[in-house]
Structure formats: C-alpha cells, structure tokens
Amino acid sequence: MQRKATWLAVFAALVLVSASASADVEAKQKPKAGTTTVHRQRGADGLVDSNGLVDKTVTGPKGGVTTVDRTRGADGLVDKTVTGPKGGVTTVDRSRGADGLVDKTVTGPKGGVTTYDRTRGADGVVDTTITGPKGGVTAVDRSRGSDGLVDATITGPKGGVTTVDRTRGADGLVDKTVTGPKGGTTVVDRSRNADGTIDRTVTRTPPQTN
C-alpha cells in the first residue's frame, strides 16, 4: 500500500506539469473490445443542477458504474465525490489558501488522504507540494527560463529528481525534454505543417546501464 501511495503521488505531480508523450503510449496499447458510456445529468430546468454544475455517470464495458457528483462549497469552489463500481468513495475537497491559490485534499476509498498545497514562488510561478497518505512528499518546483517558458523540477518521496525543460523552436512551437531520476529522457518535438496542423515526434532514450 505504501508503494502504491508513493507512485500515485509521483504520477499526480507529472500530470500537473504535463502529459509525457501520451500519444506514443497509446500507440503501443492494444484496443480492448467493449463499450463505455458517459451520461451527464442536468437539472430539471434543462440547464444545470441547483449548484450550476453537471454530474456524470460512467458505465464501463462490464457494466460497472462510476458516478461523479459535483457540489459547490460555501467558499464557492467546486468539490467532487466519486463513487466507484464497487462502492468505494473518493472525495476531492478544494479550498482557497491565504495566498489566494486553490489547494485540495483527496480522501480515498480506504481513508487515505493526499493533500495538494500550492504556493507562489518569488518568481511568480506556482509550485506544488503533494503529501501522500503515508507521509511521502513530492515537490513540484516551477521556474521561468530566460526564454519565458515555465520549466519544472519534480522531487519524489525518495529523492529522485525529474526535470521538465521547455524550449521554443524556430517554428514558434514549444518542445519539451523530460529527464527522469535515472537519466532516461523523453523528447517531444512539435512541428507545424503547411496547412497549419501540428505534428509531434516523441523520442525516448532509456537510462544508461552499467
């Protein structure tokens, strides 16, 4: 459980800074048969519910149902309750800190709590500290490079460091290099076609082994 909580925290941090070349991953996955439906529910007025929010029900290929219930707290922020196919409940409680930034507390089906604390650094960029159910801490430190783009350094619960370096190419598009804790890299190179559409090339280099 400790290991699972740790990896969830690291994954959440990576999602905050960027999706690391998801198209390449998807290309390697084999599609599975089955139908998933997403039903969004509006209020009786035909617009939204009394809180101005839309809920949804997701039915998976095997009939399992997951519901997402959104509510607006007294602070005006939107909270969320997710009930899984087996009845497990995950709650997401958002709150606004004294610095005006929105933090959140996620309580899992088994009572484990993960907190996301956002703070604004001296450079004006928002950093995040994620504390997992077992106390493991993941820190996301964002900084603005000389090119004006926001980079990130992610330090995991065990001290491993992942860096995200964004650069602007000659075509004006933003590319990205992600270097993992063991030295492996993922380079995302975007290019613009003559018709204005954008392509992406993802190059992965595994860590060197001795």
Disulfide bonds with the S-S distance in Angstrom:
none
